[in-house]
Amino acid sequence: MSNLIRRHRMMVSTLIICLLLGAVGSARPSAAQGSVYYVSTTGIDTPSHGTNVNPWLTITYALTQVPDGSTILVKPGEYVGRVRLSGNFAQGVTVRSEVPYQARLRNTADKVITTYDGCSGITLEGFDIAHGGEGAVALVVHIDGGGEQNFVHHLTLYNNIIHDSYNNDILKINNGAHDITVRGNMFYNQSGSDEHMDVNSVVDVIIEDNVFFNDFAGSGRTNDNDTSAYVVIKDSNSDDDWVLGSKNITVRRNVFLNWQGSTGYGFVQVGEDATANFEADGVLVENNLMLGNSANTLRSPIGIMGSRAVTFRNNTVVGNFPSLAFALRLYRINPNQPNQDIFYYNNVWSDPTGTLEDFSDSPSGQTTSFAIERNLYWNNGAAIPQDSNELVNYTNDAQRLIANPLLGSQTGLIVPRWNPGTNHFADGSTSIRAAFEKLVALYGTPASTSPIVNAADPTHAPGDDILGHARTTPDLGAVEFVPTLILHGASRSHAIDLNWTISAALPATSTWRLAYYSQTVPITINTIVSPTRAYELNGLTNYVWYTVTLQAMLGTLPFLTDTIKLMPTDRLVYLPLILK
């Protein structure tokens, strides 16, 4: 048989197999497709659909059809109506916006997302989720545990923009839900005296890597200065479910900014409803960056009421906070239990404007045990206020540091709300993570000579920082200092010669993370020539950070000379080179 005939028969056989597979696929989606299924605004909810060519119409229906371990990709478009999360998946099912933030989930007549059918093992990722407008039913997302221990558990909200509730909270997790993770999302604009997140009578909830702020004007709304905390942790229903007092709640590695709420609350509130039981029992608040960039007065960045075993460690609270208590509030309201075992370790409290007027609001007799140790305090050289009528003063901290932490100025801070028209955040970022890292880099990262470097008590420090960098000899505050190469030289329209000096002792061979910040369109590294470190950047993007890895051979050179070749229309305005 000739090679030509063999090839012809192979092609025919392959075609027949493909046609058969296509016929099977048109009957019902199968695991042969790699367990990936599709939803579209033009789809139909019928068992034979779910493919890329013939998608389903709703996430609700898709979850009733897919096997454990599947991924459901939701095509761009606006989906109006309630999404019911249901099904129990041991391996897990991911429901993902096929293009980040381009699948928009909206509802006014009902909640946008609910769990009333019971569910577990579901991750919701990459969506733009909000109320449709005025007249909405209360809550945007409601993770309701149904009062039973295993009715709703092991759910993850990841990389979503969840915003603009026109009635009540943006996200409520309550009634006995457990093992819920809220990671890498952006929250803004709740309604009335309610929260971004109401964490209420639940167990094992992790809130990490999120960005929280308000920007009512950006949504065409009036700021009435009446909203409550961004995150509240409590137990409103006593023993009506299987949980008595929210337990094992972690709030870590988040950025809070742009307060536009009432003067009675702040970013995080532990306990709120004056119940006879401890409202929260076991709360860890660590590695958060809290920015005082707003002119609106808040009560205190964190308030603790009628709760037990709350630790606030390695947080950075910085800015001109108009507040009734710059650092902390400890109190109870009958019939609350007095607060018990409240700990503040390794934090940075810094007002660079020198307008700090009240350090704490902590009436005597309302907290039975506390510790405040090894924190930094700064009021731009002015005295740190103290009040003998308060239970907690900065002078209770025997290991205190009073010094300038040398953090970045918040002048010109851009609140990074999402702009669907440009598919960018207001700061130019294209992802929540990029916006998060920019806020941390600009406003939470200390200078190399900062007194917070290596100054923390390692006994009470977490193992990583706000960016996930390991802490060896830990620093105070949320951000662990990383040695950097400092740029010298001016930008030019076509080419730049850069000299770098080293801000700390570095090994002869190091791996570097390069972040580029510019004013035009996406970065492409066409060439990286070792060991000369010459590379071309074509088409730089407006206000977006990019990361590449480069092996830098330092040797004993006191500085590096890098040549950056730009397109004639580009202008590089900021180029830090950061040790990974």
KOLVEX-311119 format. One record per residue: residue in three letters; x, y, z of N, C-alpha, C, O in turn. Coordinates in steps of 0.05 Angstrom, whole numbers, plus 5000, padded with zeros to 4 digits. Layout:
N
AlaXYZXYZXYZXYZ/...
END
This chain:
580
Met501749765000500050005000501850255000503750275015/Ser501150444983502850684981502350865005500350855018/Asn504451035010504151225033501851415028500551495048/Leu501351485003499151664997496451545005494751685016/Ile496051284999493551145006493351125036491151175047/Arg495551055050495451045079494551305091492851315108/Arg495851525081495151795092492251855087490851975103/His491251775063488451825056486551685075484551795084/Arg487151415080485451265098485551375127483451385140/Met487951465135488151575162486451835164485151885184/Met486451995143484952245144481952175144480452315159/Val481051985129478251905129477351795156475251865167/Ser479151625169478551515195478351735216476451735233/Thr480251925214480152145233477652305230476452395250/Leu476752355205474352505200471952365211470152495223/Ile471752095208469551945218469451955248467252005260/Ile471751925261471851945291470952225300469352245319/Cys471852425286471052695294468052735291466752865308/Leu466852635269464052655265462452505286460452605295/Leu463452265294462152115315462252255341460252275356/Leu464552365348464852515372463052765372461852835393/Gly462752885349461053115347458153045351456553185364/Ala457352805341454552715345454052655374451852725384/Val455952525387455652465416455452725432453852745450/Gly457252915425457353165439454753325436453953465455/Ser453353295413450953445409448653335426446653475431/Ala448853075434446852955450447053055479444953115491/Arg449453065490449853165517452753215522454453055513/Pro453453425537456253465543457453235558456153105574/Ser459953165552461252935564463853015576465053225570/Ala464852835594467452875606469752875586471952965593/Ala469252775562471352765541472153045533474253085522/Gln470453245539471053515533472853645554473253895554/Gly473853485573475453595595473753725617474753885631/Ser471253645619469453745639469254045640469254165661/Val469254165616468754455614466154495600465654385579/Tyr464454665612461754715602461355015599462855165611/Tyr459255095585458955375578456155475583454155335580/Val456055735591453555875594453756135578455856265577/Ser451556215565451556455549448756585551446756455557/Thr448656845546446156985545444356895523441956945523/Thr445456755503443956645480443456345483442456225464/Gly444156225506443955945509441055845515439256005517/Ile440855585518438255455524438755255547440655095545/Asp437055255567437355075589435954805582433554775588/Thr437454635570436454365563438754175566441054255561/Pro438253925573440453735578442453705555444753645560/Ser441553735531443253685508445253915503446953895486/His444954135517446654365513448854365534449254175549/Gly450354595535452554615554455254625540457354645554/Thr455254595514457854605499458454895492456855075495/Asn460854935481461655195471459855295449459155525447/Val459055105431457355175409454455205418452955385408/Asn453555035436450855035445450755055476450454855490/Pro451155295486451355335515448655335529446555335517/Trp448855315555446455355572445955655575447555815569/Leu443555715587442755995590443556095618444156335621/Thr443355925638443756025666445755855682446055615677/Ile447055985700448855855719447255665737448155445743/Thr444855745745443155585762442755305749443055105763/Tyr441955305724441455045711444054895707444154645711/Ala446155025700448754895695449654735719450654515716/Leu449254845743450154715767448654455772449654275787/Thr446254435762444754185765445453975745444553745747/Gln447154045726447753855704450653755704451153535694/Val452553905715455353835711456253635732455253625754/Pro458253465724459453275744461453415762462453635756/Asp462053285784464053385803466753425788467453265772/Gly468153635795470753695783470653865758472653905745/Ser468253955750467854105725468554405728468754505750/Thr468754525705468954825703466754915685466254815664/Ile465255125695463155245679464155525671464655695688/Leu464455565645465355825634462955985626461255895610/Val462756235636460456405630461356625611463056785617/Lys460156625588460956815567460157105574458357145590/Pro461557305562460957585568458057655562456757535545/Gly457057845578454257925575453057985601454257935622/Glu450558085601449158145626447057935631445357875614/Tyr447157815655445357605663443557715685444457775707/Val440957745679439057855698437457635711436357465697/Gly437257645737435757445752437457315774439857375776/Arg436157155790437557035813439156795804438256625789/Val441656775815443356545811443156375837443756475858/Arg442156125834441955955857444355755857444555585839/Leu446055785876448255605879447255345893446055355914/Ser447655125880446654865891448454645882450054665864/Gly448254415896449854185891452154155910453254355920/Asn452853915916455153855934457353715919456853495909/Phe459653835917461753745900464353705917465553895926/Ala465053445920467353385936469953475923471753585937/Gln470253445897472553535882472453835877474553975876/Gly470053945875469754225870468954285842469854165823/Val467154485839466354595813466954895813466255035832/Thr468254985791468855265788466955385768466755285745/Val465655605775463955755757465456015751465756185769/Arg466456055727468356275721467356445698466356335678/Ser467556705701467156875678469356825657471756845664/Glu468556755633470556675613472556905608474956855604/Val471557145608473257385606472857535633470657615639/Pro475057575649474657695675472957945674473558135659/Tyr470957955692469258185697467358255674465958455674/Gln467358085653465658145629462958005631461058075616/Ala462657805649460057695654458857845678459957825700/Arg456657985673455558155694452958025705451157965689/Leu452857985731450557865744449058085757450058235774/Arg446458115750444858335759442058235768441058045757/Asn440858375787438158325795437158555811438658675827/Thr434658625808433258825824430858705839430358765861/Ala429558515825427158395836427758195858425958115873/Asp430258105860430957895879433957935885435258095873/Lys434957775904437857765908439257665883438057535866/Val441757735880443257655856444157365859443957215840/Ile445257295882446257025886445256925913445457065933/Thr444256675914443356555939444256265941445156145921/Thr444056155965444855875971442555725984443055535999/Tyr440055805980437855695995437255405990435855276005/Asp438455295969438055005963440254835976440154595974/Gly442154965990444354816001446454755980445854685958/Cys449054775988451154725969453854705983454054786006/Ser455754595969458554585979460354535955459554415935/Gly462854615958464954565938464654725913465354625891/Ile463654975915463355145891465055395893465155515915/Thr466455465872468055715870466755885849466355795826/Leu466156135856465056335837467256535831468256665850/Glu468056565806470556705800470156895776469156825755/Gly471157145780471557325758469157485748469157585726/Phe466957505764464557635756464357925765465758005784/Asp462658075752461858345760458958305771457158245756/Ile458658345798456158275811455058515825456458635841/Ala452558585820451358825832448358825830447258675814/His447058985846444159035843443759185816445559325807/Gly441359165806440759305781440159595784440359745765/Gly439459685809438959965814436959995837436659815853/Glu435760235838433960295860431560105861430759995840/Gly430560055885428359875888429159585891427459405891/Ala431659525895432659255896431759115922431359255943/Val431458855921431058695945433658685961435758695950/Ala433358655987435758666005437758445998437058225991/Leu440358525998442758365995443358315965441558255949/Val445958335959446858255932447557965932446557815915/Val449257875950449957595952449257495980450057626000/His447857275982447057166008447856876011446756705997/Ile449856826027450756556033449556476060450656536081/Asp447256356059445556286082445955996089445255816073/Gly446955936113447455656121444955506128445155266133/Gly442655636128440155486133439855386162437955246168/Gly441755476179441555396207442655116213442855036236/Glu443454976192444454696195447454686190448554846175/Gln448854496203451754496203452954456175454954576168/Asn451854286159453054216134451154276110451354146089/Phe449554476113447654546092449154716071448754676047/Val450854906080452355076062455255096073455655196095/His457154996058459955006067461854976044461154896022/His464355046049466555026029465855156003465755035982/Leu465255416005464755585982466955795980468055886001/Thr467655875956469756085952468656295932467656225911/Leu468956545940468556775922471256885915472756975933/Tyr472056875890474756945882474857135858473557085838/Asn476257355861476857545839474257655826474057685802/Asn472257715843469857845833469758135841470858215862/Ile468358295825467758575833464858565843462958525828/Ile464458595869461858565882461158835894462558925912/His459158965883458759255889455859345887454159195877/Asp455459575896452959725893450459575901448759495884/Ser450259525927447759445938445959695942446959895953/Tyr443559675933441659895937439759825960437859975965/Asn440259605973438659525996440259336014440659106007/Asn441259436036442559266056445459196048446759346033/Asp446458966058449258896054449858826025448058766009/Ile452458836018453358725992453558415994452558275976/Leu454758316015455058026019454457966048455558076067/Lys452557776052451957676078452557376080451557226063/Ile454157306100454757016105453656966133454757076152/Asn451656786135450356766161449056496166449156316149/Asn447856466190446056256196447355976194446155786184/Gly449855956205451055696207452655606183453555376182/Ala453155776163454955696141457755666153458455786173/His459355486140462155456150464055396127463255306106/Asp466555456133468755416113468155566087467855456066/Ile467955826090467456016068469956186064470956296083/Thr470856206039473256376033472456596014471256545993/Val473156846021472657076005475457195998476657326015/Arg476357135974479157195967479457355941478257285921/Gly480957565943481757715919479557865905479657905880/Asn477457945920475258085908475458385913477258475928/Met473758545900473558825904470658885913468758805900/Phe470459045935467759115945467559415947469359555955/Tyr465259525938464659805943461659865942460159745926/Asn460760055959458160175958455859985967454359875951/Gln455659955994453359836006451160046008451360255997/Ser448959976023446760156026445960196055445859996069/Gly445360436063444360496090446160396111448660376107/Ser445060346135446760266158447459966156446759816174/Asp448859896135449559616130452459606120453759806119/Glu453259366113456159306109456759206081455059126066/His459359216074460359066051459958766057458858616040/Met460858676081460658396089459458376117460558496136/Asp457358226120456158156146456757866151455557686140/Val458657816169459557546176458257476202459157576223/Asn456157316202454257306223453457026231452156886216/Ser454356936255453756666265454756446247453256286237/Val457356456242458656266223461256166235462256266255/Val462455976222464955856231466955826208466155756186/Asp469455876213471655836194471155996168470655876147/Val471256256170471056436147473656576144474756686163/Ile474756576119477256716113476656936093475456896072/Ile477457176100477157416084479957526078481157646095/Glu480857486053483657546047484057656019482657586001/Asp486057836017486957935991484958105976485058125952/Asn483058215991480958375979481558675980483258755996/Val480158835964480259125966477459225973475559165960/Phe477259385995474759496004474859806004476759916014/Phe472959925992472760215993469860295986468260125978/Asn469260545987466760655977467260875958469161035961/Asp465560895938465761115918462961155906462461075884/Phe461261275922458461295914458161475889456561415871/Ala459661695888459461875865460161725839458961785818/Gly462061545840462861405817460661225806460661155782/Ser458761155823456360995814453961175810451761075806/Gly454361435809452161615806450261625830447861685827/Arg451361565854449661555878450561785897452761885895/Thr448761855914449362055935450561925959449561715968/Asn452662035970453761935995452362076018452662316023/Asp450761916032449262016055450861986081449762056103/Asn453261896080454861846104453361696126453561766149/Asp451961486117450361336137451061036136449760876151/Thr452960956120453560666119455260576143456560746156/Ser455260316147456660206171459360086162460460156141/Ala460359906178463059796174463359656146461359576135/Tyr465759636137466259486113465959186119464659036103/Val466959096142466758816150465758816179466958936196/Val463458676184462558636212462558336218461758176201/Ile463358266242463557986250461957966276462558106296/Lys459857806277458057806300456357556300456757376284/Asp454357546318452357336319449757466328449357526352/Ser447957506309445457646315443257466326441457556339/Asn443457196320441157026325441556836349440056646352/Ser443556906365443956746390444256446383445956376366/Asp442656276395442855986390440655886371439855646373/Asp439656056353437655966334438755766313437255616301/Asp441455776310442755576292444755416309444655436334/Trp446455266296448355096311450755246321452455136335/Val451055506314453355676322452455876343450356006340/Leu454055906364453656106384456156286385458156216398/Gly456056506371458356686369460056596345461056376344/Ser460556776326462156706303464956626312466156756329/Lys465956406301468456286310470456246287469656186264/Asn472956286294475156236275474856406249474656296227/Ile474756666253474456846230477156986225478357096244/Thr478156976201480657096194480257326174479057286153/Val481357556180481357786162484257866157485457986174/Arg485357786135488257826130488857916102487357856083/Arg490958066099492058146073489958296056489758246032/Asn488458476068486558636053487458926053489059016070/Val486359086034486759376034484059506038482159446024/Phe483959686058481559846064482160136059484360236067/Leu480360276046480860566040478260716035476160596033/Asn478460976033476461156024473761126039471761056028/Trp473961186065471561176083469561386074470161616072/Gln467061296070464761476064462361406081460061446072/Gly462861296105460661206122460061386145460861626145/Ser458561276164457761436188460061466207462161336204/Thr459661636227461761676247461561466270463161486289/Gly459761276267459561066287461060816282461160636299/Tyr462260786258463560536250466260586237466960816232/Gly467660376231470160386217470460146198468460026191/Phe472860096190473359886170472459606180471059466165/Val473259536204472559266215471159296241472159446259/Gln468959166245467459176270466958886279465758726265/Val468058826303467658556315465558586337466158706358/Gly463258476333461058506352459458756347460558966342/Glu456758726347455058966341452358966354451159176358/Asp451258726360448358706366447658686395445358626402/Ala449558716414448958706442447458456451445358466463/Thr448558226444447457966453448857876478451057976484/Ala447657696493448757616519451157426516452757416534/Asn451357296493453657126488455857296476455457516466/Phe458357186476460457316460459657316431459057106419/Glu459657546419458757566391460757436371460057336351/Ala463357456379465457326363467357196383467957306404/Asp468356966376470156816393472356696377472056476366/Gly474656836374476856746357476956886331476056786310/Val477957136331478257296307481157386304482357486322/Leu482257346280484957436273484857646252483857586230/Val485857876257485958096238488958166234490158286252/Glu490058096212492958116208493758206180492258136161/Asn495958336177497158406151495258576133495358546109/Asn493558736145491858916130493059196128494359286146/Leu492459326105493259596101490759776102488959736085/Met490659956121488260126125489160416119490860526134/Leu487960536098488860796089486861016096484460996091/Gly487961226108486261456116486361676095487361896101/Asn485361626072485461816050482961986047482762156029/Ser480961936064478362076061478062296082479262276104/Ala476462496076475862706095473562646113472862796131/Asn472162416108469862336124470862216150472762066151/Thr469462286172470262196198469161916204466861856199/Leu470961736214470061466222470361446252471661616265/Arg469161236264469361196293472061106301473461236318/Ser473060886289475660776294476160576272474260436264/Pro478560536262479060346241478060066248477059916231/Ile478359986274477259726283475859776310476959906328/Gly473459666313471959676338471459386347470759216331/Ile471659346373471159076384469159106407469559266425/Met466958946406464758976424463858696433463058536416/Gly463858646459462658396469463758146456462257966450/Ser466458136453467657906439470157806454471057936472/Arg471057576445473257446459475357336440474657266417/Ala477857346449480057226433480357356406480057226385/Val480757616406481157776381484057876380484958006399/Thr485457806359488257896355488458076331487558006309/Phe489658306335490158506314493158546312494358676329/Arg494358426292497258426290498358486262497158416242/Asn500558626262501958686237500158826216500258756192/Asn498559006225496959176207498259446205499559536224/Thr497859576182498859846178496460026175494860006156/Val496160216195493960406195495260676190496660776208/Val494860796167496461036160494761236145493161166128/Gly495161496152493761706137492561906156492861896180/Asn491262106144489862306159487062206166485162296153/Phe486862026185484261926193482762126210483462156234/Pro480862266199479062406218477462196233475762056220/Ser477962156259476761936273476362006302477662186313/Leu474461866315474061906343476061746360476361796383/Ala477261546347479361386360481161276338480361106323/Phe483561386336485361326313486061036312486360916291/Ala486560906336487660636336485560426342485360226327/Leu483960456363482260226372479860326388479860536400/Arg477860156388475560196405474759936418474359736404/Leu474659926444473859696460471459766477471759956494/Tyr469259626475466859706490464859476491465259276478/Arg462759516507460559326508457959486512458059706522/Ile455759356504453159476509451459246521451259026510/Asn450159306543448559096557446658966537445359106521/Pro446358696538447558516557450158386548450758156557/Asn451758516532454258406523456058306546455958416569/Gln457558096541459758026558461958236555462258356534/Pro463558286576465858456573467858326553468058086552/Asn469158486537471258386520473358236536473958306559/Gln474458026524476357856538478557766518478057686496/Asp481057776527483357686512483557826485483157706463/Ile483958086486484258256462487258326460488458436479/Phe488458276436491358316433491958486409490858456387/Tyr493858676413494858846392497958816391499358896410/Tyr498958706369501858656366502858756339501558726319/Asn505258876340506758936316505359106295505859086271/Asn503659286304502159456285503659716281505359796297/Val502859856259503860126254501360306254499460266238/Trp501360506272499260706272500660976266502061076283/Ser500161086243501561326234499761536222498361486203/Asp499861776234498462006222500562206213501662356229/Pro501262206187503462376178502662676178504462846173/Thr500162736183499363016184499563136212499263376216/Gly499962966232500263066260497663166272497663326290/Thr495363056262492763146272491362936288488962946293/Leu492762736297491662526314490762646341492462746356/Glu488162626347487162756371486362556393486362626416/Asp485662316385484762116405485761846397485361756374/Phe487161716415488461456408486461226410486261066392/Ser485061206433483260986437480661066451480561276464/Asp478660906447476160936461475660666475474760476463/Ser476360656501476460396515475660436544477360436562/Pro473060476550472260536577473060316597472960076590/Ser473860386620474560196641472160026648469860116647/Gly472659766655470559586663469159446640467459276646/Gln469859506615468459386593470259186578469359056559/Thr472659146587474558946576476058836600477258976616/Thr476058566602477358436626480258376621481758366641/Ser481158336597483958266592484758356564483358316545/Phe487158476563488258566537491258576539492358576561/Ala492558596516495458646514495958826490494658786469/Ile497759016493498559186470501659196472502759316490/Glu502959076452505859046453507159086426506158996405/Arg509359226427511259256404509859366379509959246358/Asn508659606382507459746360508960006355510360106373/Leu508560116331509760376325507560586324505360536314/Tyr508160826335506261046337507561296325509861356331/Trp506061446309507161686297504961896293502861826282/Asn505562136301503662356297505162596286504762826294/Asn506962536267508562736254510162906273510463146270/Gly511162776294512762916314511263036337512363096358/Ala508663066334506963166356506562936376506962706370/Ala505663006400505262806421502962616413501062696400/Ile503262366422501162176419499162216441500062216465/Pro496662256435494762316457494462086476494561846468/Gln494062146502493461946522491362056541491162296544/Asp489761876552487561956569487361766592486961526588/Ser487561866616487561696640484861566644484561366659/Asn482761666631480161546633479761306615477761156617/Glu481661266597481461036579483060796590485160836603/Leu482060566585483360316594485960276578487960186590/Val486060336552488360286535489460546525488160716513/Asn492060586530493560816519496160706507496960476512/Tyr497360866490499860776477502060726498503860566493/Thr501760846521503760816542503560536556505360456571/Asn501360396550501160116560503159936545503759716554/Asp504160026523505959876506508859926515510060136508/Ala509859746531512559786543514759766521516959876525/Gln514159646498516159616477515559796453516359736431/Arg514160006458513160186437515460316422517660366434/Leu514960386397516760556381515260806373512960786364/Ile516461036377515361286368517161396346519261506353/Ala516361366322518161436299516661446274514461336271/Asn517761586254516561616228516961346212519261276208/Pro514861206204515260956190516160986161516760786148/Leu516261226151517161286124515561136103516660976087/Leu512961186103511161066083510461276062510961516066/Gly509461186039508861366017506661556022504761496037/Ser506861796011504761996014502261905999502461795977/Gln499961966010497361895997496262115979494062095969/Thr497862325976497062535957496862415929498662275919/Gly494562465916494162365889493162085888492961965866/Leu492361965911491361685911488861665893487061835895/Ile488861465876486561415858484961175869486060955873/Val482461215875480760995884480260815860479160915840/Pro480960565861481060395837478460255830478460015826/Arg476260405828473760285820473760185791475460275775/Trp472059995785471959875759470460055739468460165746/Asn471560075714470360225693469760025670471559965654/Pro467359915668466759715647466959825619467459675600/Gly466760085616467060205589469860185578470160155554/Thr471860195596474660175587475859905593478159855584/Asn474459745608475559485617478059525633479959355633/His478159745648480359805666479259905693476959995694/Phe480859885713480260015738481160305736482760375719/Ala480160475754480660755752483660825753484461035742/Asp485260665767488060715768489560605744492060615744/Gly488160495724489460385701489960085702490659965681/Ser489559965725490059675727487959515711485759615706/Thr488659275703486759105689485858875705484258705696/Ser486758855730485858635748485658745776486958935783/Ile484058605792483858685821486558655834487358825850/Arg487958435827490558395840492558615834494058695851/Ala492558705809494358915801493759175817495559315826/Ala491159235820490359475835491159445864492059635877/Phe490859205875491559145903494559185907495359325925/Glu496159075889499059095892500059385889502059465902/Lys498659535872499559815869499059975894500660135902/Leu496759925907496160065932498159995954499160165969/Val498859735955500859645974503559775969504959865987/Ala504359775943507059885936507260175942509260275951/Leu505160325935505260615938504860725966506060925973/Tyr503160585982502360706007502960536032502660636055/Gly503760286028504260116051507160026054507859906074/Thr508760076034511459966033513460166046513560396037/Pro514960076065516860266079519360316063520060156046/Ala520660536068523260586057525360406071524760296092/Ser527660376058529660186069530660276096531560106112/Thr530460536102531460636128529260666149529660776170/Ser526960556143524660576162525260426188526460216187/Pro524460536210524860406236523160156239523560006258/Ile521260106222519559866225521059616215520259396221/Val523259656199524659426188525959266210527459366226/Asn525359006210526558816229525758876258527058776276/Ala523759036262523159126289520858976303520359026327/Ala519558786290517258646302518158436322520358346322/Asp516258376339516658146358515957896343513657846337/Pro517957726336517357486320515457296333514257136319/Thr515257306360513457126374510557166365509056976364/His509957416358507157476351506757556322504657656315/Ala508757506305508557586277507557356260508257126266/Pro505957406240505157196221507557106204509557246203/Gly507256886190509456776175509856916148511856866135/Asp507857076139508157226114507157506117506257586139/Asp507157666095506257936096503857966078502757766068/Ile502958206073500558266057500758156029498758106016/Leu503258136018503658035991504357745990504857635969/Gly504357616014505157336015508057286017508957056016/His509657496020512557466023513157356051511957436071/Ala514957166052515757046078517057256096518557426087/Arg516357236122517757406142519857236156519157026168/Thr522257316155524457176169525057326194524457236216/Thr526357556191526657746213524457946209524858136194/Pro522157916222519758056214519758356219521058456239/Asp518358506202518058796205515358846219513658676220/Leu515159086229512559186239510759246215511659306193/Gly508159226219506259306198505659086179506558856182/Ala504159156158503158956139505158866118504958646108/Val507059046112508858996089511658936099512859096114/Glu512758716091515558646097517358786077516958766053/Phe519358936088521059086070522658896052523658686062/Val522858966026524458806007526558985995525859205986/Pro529058905995531159075983530559145954529458985939/Thr531059385946530459475919532859605905534859685918/Leu532759615879534659775864533360035857531060045847/Ile534660255863533460525861534260655835536660665828/Leu532260755821532660875794533961145796533061315813/His535861195779537061465776536961535747537461365730/Gly536361785740536361865712533561955704531561895718/Ala533362095682530862215673529662065649531161945634/Ser527062075646525761955623526262115598526462365599/Arg526361975576526762115550524662005531523261805537/Ser524262135508522162055490522761795475520961665465/His525361725472525961495456527661285469527161045466/Ala529561355485531361165498532161265525532361505530/Ile532661075543533361155570535860995579535960755575/Asp537761125591539960985604539461015634539261235644/Leu539360785647538660775675540960685692542260485686/Asn541560825713543460735733541860655758540060785767/Trp542660425770541260315793543160295816545360195813/Thr542360395839543960345863542460155881540060135881/Ile543960005897542859785913542159895941543860015954/Ser539659845950538759965975539459785999539059866022/Ala540359545994541059366016543059156006543359125982/Ala544359016024546358816016544858586002542858486011/Leu545958515978544658315962546658105954549058155953/Pro545757865948547657655938548757725911547557895896/Ala550857595903552157655878550357595854550357725834/Thr548657385857546757305837543957315849543457185869/Ser542257465837539557495848537457475826538057535803/Thr535057395834532757395815531057635821530457695845/Trp530357785800528958035804526158025793525657895773/Arg524358165806521658215795521558495785522158685800/Leu520858535760520858795748517958895744516358745732/Ala517359125755514659235751514859495735516359675744/Tyr513559515713513759755696511159915697508959805697/Tyr511460175700509160355703509460575682511460715682/Ser507560605664507860785642505260915633503260875647/Gln505261055611502961215603501761145576500061295567/Thr502560925564501260875538500060595537498260535552/Val500960395519499460145515500959885522503259925530/Pro500159595520501459375536504359335532505459355510/Ile505659255554508559205554509158945541507758745546/Thr511158945524512258695514515258695517516558885508/Ile516358495530519258475532520158305509519758055509/Asn521258425488522058275464524558115469524857895459/Thr526458235482529058105486530058165514529858385524/Ile531257955526532757995551535457875545535757625544/Val537458045542540157945535541857935560542458135572/Ser542657695568544357665591547257645582547857525561/Pro549157765596548857895622548558205620548858345640/Thr548058305595548058595592545458725602545358965606/Arg543358565606540758665615539658875597538459075606/Ala539958835570538759015551536158885541536158655535/Tyr533959035541531458925532529759155520530159385526/Glu527859075502526159275489523359255501522359045506/Leu522159495504519359505513517859645491518359875484/Asn515959495479514359615458511459645467510259455476/Gly510259875464507459915470506859905500505659715509/Leu507760095515507260095544504460175550503260345537/Thr503260045571500460095578500060305599501660345617/Asn497860445596497160665614496660575642494660435647/Tyr498360645661497960595690497560295696495860235714/Val498860115683498659835689501259715697503359785685/Trp501259545718503759415727504059145713502058995710/Tyr506459075704507058815692509458695707511158835718/Thr509458435707511658295722513058095704511757935690/Val515658105703517257905689519557825708520057965728/Thr520857605702523057515719525657535702525757455679/Leu527657645715530257685701532457605720532457675744/Gln534457455710536757385726538857615724539857665702/Ala539357745747541257975747543857885759543957805782/Met546057905744548657835753549958085764550958255749/Leu549958105791550858355803553958365807555158575803/Gly555058135815557858135822558458345843557058365863/Thr560558485839561358695859560858975849561859165860/Leu559358995827558859265815557259435835555359345846/Pro558059695838556559865856553959965844552160055858/Phe553759935817551260015804550959855778552959735768/Leu548559855767548059725741547259945721546060145728/Thr548059905696547160085675545359925656546359745642/Asp542759995655540959855637540060045614539660285619/Thr539859935591538960085568536059995561535659765555/Ile534160175562531360115556530760245530530860495527/Lys529960085510529260205484526260225482524860025484/Leu525260465478522360515476521560605448523260705433/Met519060565442517960675418518060985420517861085442/Pro518261125397518561415399516261555414516661765426/Thr513861445413511561575426511261505455509561615469/Asp512861325466512561235493514261395512516361515505/Arg513361405537514861545558514761385583512561345594/Leu516961285593517061125617517261315641519161475643/Val515261295659515261485681516061365708516761505727/Tyr515961105710516660975735517360685730515860535718/Leu519760605739520660335734522260235758524660245758/Pro520860125778522260005800523159725794521859575779/Leu525459645805526459375802526659255830528259345846/Ile525059055835524658965863525658685867525058505850/Leu527058635888528058365894525758185900523958255916/Lys525657955887523457765890523457625917521757465923/
END
